[in-house]
Amino acid sequence: MKKNYLIFLLLSLGFLLQAQTDTTKNWQVKQNISINFSQSYFTNWSAGGVNTLATAGKYTFNADYVKGKQNWTNWVNLALGYSVTGSNKAVKTDDKIEFISTYGYKLKKSWFATMMLSFKSQFAHGFDYKVDSSTYISKFMAPGTIDLGPGIEYEPNEHFLVNFSPASMRWIIVNDERLADAGSFGLAPAKRDTNGLILEHAKKVKTMFGAKMLMAFKYEIFKNVNFSTKLELYSDYLNNPQNIDVNWQTAFILKVNSWLNINISSELLYDDSVIFYEYDGSDKGPRTQFNENIMLGIGFSF
């Protein structure tokens, strides 16, 4: 399955690039690659301290097609980062695969009928380092999330858009038998007997049907200071529709020159189907998830 998803993504990108070659005048393509890092080093330092090194690679790809009343926007966001503290082994600090593709047909000024496809997952195995650094709790396509649905989009200018889909399908994929059997990421767990032995393995795909809203904003608030934010909300009609899944990402990019910049990014998540546990294994329920990174980066746009 992992190979099938990789082939699908590669074919999609290949098609986009081929289309860009064939009809250049209708396409706008932008790419950005950056390597971000932070570091501290101590030798005979009386106040104490631990040597640290953190690095992360980021890649974004935009391909926008406009012809008449039709537009097709495609956005890829990839990131992977690790941090090393002292003699400890590397700890993952960032890991993201995100793809959004939206076809729109203009109804009138600033309004479009749309069909949106999105895909999210990660590259590497993830661990809860506070509990166990040898047993992974996530990996590529565990989870993977696919959203697909028609909607209406309002885009008054190049800085802001909001897309609402009242009938959006969502598939949560956990392509790992151990994680699926444990009921990770909202899946129904495996059926077990009174001794805990598995009678029937869990299904690796959960299907949802609900409403999705995506809002995005980007703006150069000062010269060489760019701000962007993206908020996604999802309500599952089939299961506790009052509990809304939230994914809110923000980023500041401060450009020092054409290739050097400072990246400040954050991501806030809430999903009531993702359960957290105490160290003794007891259930403490869903929690708001948050991460933030500040790094110096070397980046190139083309």
PyMOL commands that set and color helices and strands:
alter all, ss='L'
color gray80, all
select helices_A, chain A and resi 2-22+24-26+177-181+184-186
alter helices_A, ss='H'
color red, helices_A
select strands_A, chain A and resi 27-40+52-67+70-85+91-108+111-121+144-154+160-173+191-192+198-200+205-222+225-236+245-255+260-270+276-277+283-285+289-301
alter strands_A, ss='S'
color yellow, strands_A
deselect
rebuild
show_as cartoon
